Amino acid sequence: IERAKRLVELGHDVVVLLDSITRLGRAYNLAAPASGRILSGGVDSSALYPPKRFFGAARNIENGGSLTIIATALIETGSRMDEVIFEEFKGTGNSELVLDRKISDKRIFPAIDINRSGTRKEELLMAPDMLQRVWILRKFLNELSPVEAMEFLISKMGDTKTNKKFLESMNQ
């Protein structure tokens, strides 16, 4: 991660892919010296500091580059430790993309559960009129099952060339 930070300082845009933040947390939990404070699930509280520091390295430097960290997290594994680690990191990301096995089993790709996925502070990413259209679209998609929502999006997006045209087509 230090090399990535130096590249950002030199003006490069860097993307780090991490699979998975929960496994990294588990590894540090096994290797870290015991602090004496154990969270539920058997996670030592000090074991999560290094993964948090790693994940927190993401940034956009003015007159420099940017460091984007894309990490996966294991959830619904039946492991209390995985759930605790996930909850520790849940609020730190800018967006969540939830994959759904039921959608992939139907051979629909990308297998994204659109209703459980989202971006924080999306109002900073688009014009107010487009944001309003996104909210209306989300309300509509929320009424559909995850499979139906993804099928709808794929079919409608295939008819347009840009996101703007897609959102404008929702009026019809």
Buried (B, 14 or more C-beta within 10 A) or exposed (E): BEEBBEBBEEEEEBEBEBEBBBBBBBEBBEEBEEEEEEBEBEBBBBBBEBBBEBBEBBEEEEEBBBBBBEBBBBBEEEBEBBBBBBBBBEEEBEEEBBEBEEBEEEEBEEBBBBBEBEBEEBEEEBEEEBBEBBEEBEEEBEEBEBBEBBBBBEEEBEEEEEEBEBBBEEEE
